Amino acid sequence: MNHNKKIIIDFKTAIIIADNKINELRNNIKLNDNRKKFYYSAVKIGNIVKGIYCAFDKNNLEILPKLNTLYGKHMIVTLDILENLVKRNIMTENEYLLYAKAFKERKEEYDELCYYPKKIKGIPLCLCCIK
């Protein structure tokens, strides 16, 4: 995953993309690959991210700090789940590090989005996440 190339997406499109990702993760829950806890946690994070996009779309900016805090908490829970998957040899350490790096980058982006919302004209999404 290359999260470096980003483009600005309007809020409604970002919501549609978030919905698609959430549905993809829900479908993964049905797989029997020992990663169900991760998928459930990722769905929670996806719904929080969708909530952030909806807050911008509906100009409900006062809820952004709360959503950003929830994102941070669930990100930590998800990293703990991923760490456990590495310990059980279900996921590699490299996969864990890629997720951790992506979470860190997104957290920094959401901090800026949520604490300085007046400057935002759209949501920056990387090309690989738009597909």
Secondary structure, DSSP 8 states (H G I E B T S, - for coil): -----EEEE-HHHHHHHHHHHHHHHHHHHTS-SS-HHHHHHHHHHHHHHHHHHHHHHTT-GGGHHHHHHHHHHHHHHHHHHHHHHHHTTSS-HHHHHHHHHHHHHHHHHHHHHHHSGGG-SSEEEEHHHH-
